[in-house]
Amino acid sequence: MLKKIHVNDIRLGMYIQELCGSWMDHPFWKKSFKLTDPNELHTLQNCAVQELWIDTSKGLDVESPAQVISTGEVKKEIELELQQAIESSQKVETRISIHEELESARKLHAKSKAAVTSMFNEVRMGNALKVSEAEPLVDEISQSISRNPEAFLNLVRLKNVDDYTYMHSVAVCALMIALGKQLGLSGQSLKDAGTAGLLHDVGKMMIPGKVLNKPGKLTDEEFNIIKDHPRKGWEILNISKGANAVALDVCLHHHERVDGKGYPEGISGDDLSLFARMGAVCDVYDALTSNRCYKNGWAPAETIRKMAEWKDGHFDERIFHSFVKTIGIYPSGTLVKLKSGRLGVVIEQTEKSLLTPIVKVFFSTKANEPFIPETIDLTKSPDSIVNVESAEKWGFDLKQVTGI
């Protein structure tokens, strides 16, 4: 039986089904757990949580009367909280233009690559992971995302095969921060999300290079070796000073699915924390848009469409919807055709609508020739997007077009 009780009534031996309030009100990443640690009891009694749900069929009951409520109503309350978090994302931060942020973002991109490469290579050599070195980097990435998210996200999307593992970690860090802001996270919770993204793939340092970077199809045995990287990463973080529960959780569970068909534990639904569900979306998006040793990345808009097809079993639907709000239906870097017949590259999202980004147009399909590039804000133009185009088909180097 589920009961809603005041935090003052909790005691060791109770089974915590759900903590009431925002995710920012407490440090626990687990949705449900048996309370056996006196330190966790002390933390609960001194955090911002005022009420919680217990399951008396799995742990101790309370002696004083408590409100009894159905499992369905508990789930409704959880759903409402998540919906409120998503709706709170409509608050718009004042930000600068992508061009104003680009120089700072480039310097941060180079710094991030060097820092993560050094940090991960220490792990590969058997040395302890220095989590403290990640924290200032996460703060700088968060500040860049606040000033203008597209500048840094565009840079980390364009990675090469050789530095994929390192820059993928940087990209997931940035995406976790951007998504966290969209969900209303702030302060330590937002920092935890970014740090978790940066460290989520550290276990790949323990995978033999000939397997990790194999250009051809993996054998079943090789695939099982790859699938062990979340657990190996968790083991590394578990003995690393400064790694908190959020980083451990995302590292272990970023390949889990809401339908329980993921790995390594096959957990599903409400057993997956908010941060793990965020990590799953961010990890897949960056992996699919990146060039790998065995395939070229998909275009950003194509990736979003593919992920939308999988969301019912693969991703948390609300988290995915919020992710789309974060990067747009036509993410930065997407080649689009406009109603006027011009081709352009999406360089930035606008506050008004996901359908009207800022586009740099540079080619006329009617004249079949390029023209002097022009940046247009589709919220202020009679023109509109009619189709997503393939840069490969047209033979364009979009990096050269955008200057990013």
VOGU-3710 file (C-alpha; in Angstrom, 3 decimals, decimal comma):
1> mlkkihvndi> 0,000/0,000/0,000  1,229/3,491/-0,852  1,137/6,244/1,748  2,046/9,888/1,583  3,832/10,986/4,759  5,642/14,020/6,132  9,431/13,952/6,073  9,446/14,034/9,901  7,743/10,615/9,958  10,342/8,732/7,947
11> rlgmyiqelc> 12,511/6,082/9,583  15,056/3,479/8,588  13,506/0,389/7,028  10,867/2,260/5,050  10,661/1,782/1,281  10,705/5,182/-0,442  8,475/5,017/-3,523  8,715/8,671/-4,565  10,034/11,968/-3,187  7,636/14,906/-3,581
21> gswmdhpfwk> 8,788/18,188/-5,037  11,232/19,271/-7,682  14,284/17,280/-8,712  16,321/20,269/-7,495  15,048/19,832/-3,924  17,060/16,723/-3,114  20,294/14,920/-4,131  18,781/11,468/-4,699  18,905/10,151/-8,276  16,945/6,980/-7,445
31> ksfkltdpne> 13,178/7,187/-7,729  12,521/4,229/-5,420  14,747/2,667/-2,769  14,749/1,121/0,693  16,010/3,514/3,346  18,767/1,672/5,234  21,583/4,219/5,457  21,512/6,642/8,454  23,345/9,228/6,316  20,568/9,103/3,706
41> lhtlqncavq> 17,980/9,494/6,475  19,804/12,586/7,737  19,989/13,997/4,195  16,256/13,485/3,674  15,406/15,198/6,926  17,541/18,217/6,043  16,768/18,771/2,340  13,916/20,788/0,836  11,588/17,783/0,494  8,592/18,042/2,832
51> elwidtskgl> 6,588/14,942/1,846  7,227/11,566/0,271  5,494/8,350/-0,731  6,279/5,042/0,974  5,270/1,517/-0,027  4,329/-0,385/3,133  4,315/-3,706/1,254  8,077/-3,372/0,744  9,143/-1,701/3,995  8,079/-0,396/7,381
61> dvespaqvis> 4,819/1,485/7,954  4,149/4,538/10,102  2,239/4,401/13,356  0,442/7,706/12,879  -2,377/8,038/10,314  -1,178/8,897/6,813  -2,927/9,694/3,585  -3,492/6,564/1,478  -3,471/7,022/-2,270  -3,514/4,808/-5,348
71> tgevkkeiel> -0,535/4,035/-7,556  -2,326/5,713/-10,456  -2,604/8,975/-8,559  1,074/8,810/-7,640  1,974/8,481/-11,312  -0,329/11,379/-12,191  1,481/13,590/-9,689  4,871/12,589/-11,119  3,618/13,263/-14,648  2,306/16,665/-13,569
81> elqqaiessq> 5,676/17,580/-12,057  7,509/16,679/-15,245  4,976/18,570/-17,349  5,410/21,645/-15,156  9,164/21,422/-15,599  8,771/21,297/-19,366  6,292/24,183/-19,358  8,660/26,245/-17,221  11,137/25,930/-20,088  9,237/28,622/-21,953
91> kvetrisihe> 11,105/31,256/-19,909  13,561/32,824/-22,342  17,083/33,809/-21,341  18,617/36,922/-22,833  21,387/35,778/-25,127  23,872/37,189/-27,602  24,128/36,352/-31,310  25,940/33,254/-32,525  28,625/35,382/-34,181  29,347/37,255/-30,949
101> elesarklha> 29,808/33,956/-29,073  31,691/32,076/-31,778  35,224/33,221/-30,930  34,838/32,312/-27,255  33,200/29,018/-28,225  36,138/28,117/-30,502  38,633/28,678/-27,697  36,499/26,635/-25,317  36,167/23,882/-27,918  39,959/23,544/-28,189
111> kskaavtsmf> 40,348/23,695/-24,418  37,661/21,046/-23,917  39,256/18,674/-26,410  42,653/18,949/-24,743  41,252/18,584/-21,216  39,049/15,549/-21,911  41,732/13,818/-23,991  44,235/14,238/-21,164  41,743/13,179/-18,486  40,578/10,068/-20,340
121> nevrmgnalk> 44,081/9,017/-21,360  45,073/9,040/-17,689  42,290/6,521/-17,118  43,469/4,436/-20,071  46,915/4,254/-18,453  45,409/3,001/-15,198  45,550/6,257/-13,264  42,703/7,671/-11,166  40,133/9,894/-12,858  40,392/13,475/-11,623
131> vseaeplvde> 36,745/14,526/-11,499  37,721/17,892/-10,018  39,344/18,778/-13,350  35,989/18,395/-15,095  34,029/20,824/-12,939  35,553/24,158/-14,136  35,198/22,961/-17,733  31,510/22,158/-17,199  31,000/25,648/-15,739  32,570/27,289/-18,805
141> isqsisrnpe> 30,486/25,187/-21,194  27,347/26,087/-19,242  28,195/29,791/-19,487  28,714/29,503/-23,254  25,385/27,664/-23,647  23,674/30,450/-21,676  25,135/33,141/-23,901  24,236/31,300/-27,126  23,731/27,510/-27,307  24,180/27,132/-31,076
151> aflnlvrlkn> 27,767/28,413/-31,159  29,285/25,668/-29,011  26,826/22,934/-30,068  27,638/23,535/-33,738  31,358/23,213/-33,074  31,151/19,969/-31,080  28,847/18,354/-33,648  31,570/18,582/-36,303  34,071/16,048/-34,971  36,360/13,663/-36,822
161> vddytymhsv> 36,744/9,907/-36,458  40,008/10,100/-34,508  38,741/12,313/-31,687  35,164/10,987/-31,628  35,197/9,423/-28,137  36,613/12,567/-26,517  34,514/15,139/-28,358  31,389/13,003/-28,092  31,734/13,347/-24,318  32,074/17,126/-24,642
171> avcalmialg> 29,063/17,261/-26,974  26,863/15,215/-24,620  27,928/17,484/-21,761  26,781/20,552/-23,738  23,526/18,880/-24,836  22,758/17,810/-21,247  23,224/21,397/-20,074  21,086/22,817/-22,882  18,352/20,230/-22,270  18,568/20,750/-18,520
181> kqlglsgqsl> 17,967/24,470/-18,986  14,965/23,661/-21,162  13,602/21,434/-18,380  14,043/24,157/-15,782  17,114/22,742/-14,029  19,558/25,189/-12,475  22,375/25,446/-9,957  23,927/22,200/-8,779  21,402/20,025/-10,643  22,384/21,614/-13,954
191> kdagtagllh> 26,078/21,271/-13,134  25,550/17,611/-12,202  23,823/17,000/-15,546  26,744/18,521/-17,449  29,374/16,632/-15,458  27,485/13,375/-15,975  27,411/14,029/-19,724  31,142/14,723/-19,796  31,978/11,479/-17,954  29,274/9,149/-19,294
201> dvgkmmipgk> 31,555/7,296/-21,744  34,716/7,052/-19,632  34,286/3,259/-19,610  35,243/3,191/-23,303  38,828/3,793/-22,184  38,797/0,190/-20,991  37,622/-1,190/-24,360  40,383/-2,455/-26,691  40,962/0,001/-29,528  40,674/-2,684/-32,213
211> vlnkpgkltd> 37,096/-3,314/-31,033  36,123/0,283/-30,246  37,373/1,611/-33,593  36,589/-1,369/-35,802  35,351/-0,071/-39,185  33,390/-3,204/-40,061  30,510/-5,057/-38,459  31,114/-6,232/-34,901  30,876/-9,902/-34,028  28,493/-10,885/-31,214
221> eefniikdhp> 31,477/-11,248/-28,894  32,826/-7,809/-29,824  29,411/-6,225/-29,379  29,184/-7,715/-25,880  32,572/-6,168/-25,101  31,274/-2,765/-26,256  28,095/-3,196/-24,212  30,205/-3,583/-21,087  31,481/0,016/-21,217  28,711/1,489/-19,005
231> rkgweilnis> 29,555/-0,916/-16,202  33,303/-0,378/-16,621  32,696/3,370/-16,505  30,624/3,007/-13,345  33,481/1,044/-11,745  35,946/3,806/-12,650  33,717/6,553/-11,271  32,836/4,568/-8,170  36,449/4,720/-6,970  37,088/8,258/-8,224
241> kganavaldv> 37,109/11,053/-5,689  34,404/13,615/-6,389  32,137/11,523/-8,625  28,580/11,887/-7,341  25,468/9,740/-7,695  24,227/11,547/-10,825  27,461/10,872/-12,744  27,409/7,215/-11,636  23,770/6,861/-12,647  24,138/8,367/-16,138
251> clhhhervdg> 27,347/6,451/-16,784  25,680/3,125/-15,962  22,253/3,781/-17,474  22,636/5,993/-20,588  22,008/2,953/-22,833  18,839/1,882/-21,006  15,435/2,321/-22,678  12,031/3,177/-21,260  10,675/-0,148/-22,550  13,353/-2,101/-20,665
261> kgypegisgd> 15,172/-3,333/-23,783  18,384/-1,429/-23,133  21,568/-2,445/-21,312  23,359/-3,278/-19,040  20,536/-3,829/-16,517  17,399/-3,750/-18,649  15,607/-1,355/-16,290  12,665/0,673/-17,551  10,053/3,346/-16,949  10,044/5,057/-13,571
271> dlslfarmga> 13,120/3,117/-12,482  15,126/5,333/-14,826  16,061/8,664/-13,288  15,496/12,009/-14,986  19,227/12,327/-15,644  19,506/8,833/-17,171  16,568/9,581/-19,482  18,198/12,872/-20,491  21,505/11,108/-21,087  19,905/8,510/-23,352
281> vcdvydalts> 18,483/11,180/-25,683  21,622/13,348/-25,766  23,947/10,371/-26,294  21,958/8,959/-29,220  21,509/12,327/-30,956  25,201/13,153/-30,938  26,207/9,614/-31,930  23,852/9,617/-34,918  24,929/13,056/-36,171  28,659/12,251/-35,908
291> nrcykngwap> 30,951/10,645/-38,464  32,170/7,315/-37,089  34,808/4,821/-38,216  32,043/2,648/-39,683  29,525/5,212/-40,989  28,932/8,870/-41,806  26,647/10,823/-39,515  23,078/11,682/-40,405  21,997/15,285/-40,909  20,574/16,879/-37,730
301> aetirkmaew> 16,994/17,157/-39,026  17,046/13,580/-40,325  18,283/12,418/-36,917  15,428/14,157/-35,138  12,915/12,492/-37,470  14,457/9,058/-36,899  14,485/9,513/-33,128  10,845/10,596/-33,237  10,006/7,238/-34,793  11,682/5,410/-31,887
311> kdghfderif> 10,501/7,539/-28,982  7,644/5,298/-27,783  9,943/2,484/-26,718  13,377/4,015/-26,754  13,087/7,426/-25,110  10,986/9,185/-22,527  8,499/11,037/-24,746  8,393/14,227/-22,683  12,169/14,407/-22,426  12,423/13,912/-26,187
321> hsfvktigiy> 9,859/16,658/-26,868  11,825/19,005/-24,645  15,018/18,049/-26,467  13,389/19,016/-29,774  12,491/22,380/-28,242  16,143/22,722/-27,256  17,719/22,177/-30,680  14,777/22,791/-33,028  12,921/20,788/-35,665  15,540/22,094/-38,070
331> psgtlvklks> 18,672/21,974/-35,891  21,656/24,165/-36,623  23,617/22,755/-39,546  20,533/21,602/-41,477  20,474/22,355/-45,216  16,982/23,583/-46,161  15,171/24,656/-49,309  12,947/27,717/-49,037  9,718/28,517/-50,855  11,653/31,079/-52,910
341> grlgvvieqt> 13,866/28,306/-54,328  16,916/29,384/-52,323  19,047/26,923/-50,356  20,377/27,838/-46,964  21,894/26,453/-43,784  20,135/26,821/-40,433  22,549/28,645/-38,142  20,402/29,573/-35,154  16,984/29,000/-33,574  14,531/31,811/-32,869
351> ekslltpivk> 12,375/32,380/-29,833  9,110/32,658/-31,780  8,796/29,220/-33,399  10,639/25,978/-34,087  9,557/26,372/-37,726  11,225/29,736/-38,302  14,963/29,594/-37,565  17,672/31,964/-38,765  19,064/30,725/-42,092  22,123/31,662/-44,155
361> vffstkanep> 21,007/31,416/-47,818  23,701/31,065/-50,492  22,397/29,171/-53,560  19,567/29,577/-56,084  17,992/26,354/-57,335  16,195/28,314/-60,066  19,413/29,773/-61,510  21,443/26,741/-60,356  24,231/28,966/-59,078  25,517/30,421/-55,821
371> fipetidltk> 25,091/34,051/-54,769  26,534/36,262/-52,040  25,396/34,659/-48,744  22,663/36,447/-46,820  21,412/35,749/-43,309  17,625/35,910/-42,915  15,382/35,566/-39,888  12,363/33,554/-41,058  10,194/35,075/-38,319  10,540/38,385/-40,193
381> spdsivnves> 10,461/37,050/-43,769  7,640/36,003/-46,122  9,853/33,061/-47,123  9,543/29,677/-45,401  11,111/26,216/-45,295  9,580/23,698/-47,698  12,078/20,839/-47,532  15,234/19,468/-45,921  18,001/18,832/-48,467  21,090/16,614/-48,538
391> aekwgfdlkq> 24,389/18,507/-48,539  26,074/15,411/-49,971  23,611/15,305/-52,863  24,317/18,949/-53,718  28,059/18,621/-53,106  28,204/21,411/-50,496  30,661/21,772/-47,631  28,362/23,333/-45,061  31,228/24,086/-42,697  32,695/26,305/-45,403
401> vtgi> 29,321/27,969/-45,975  28,593/28,751/-42,323  32,152/29,592/-41,305  31,785/27,482/-38,136
//
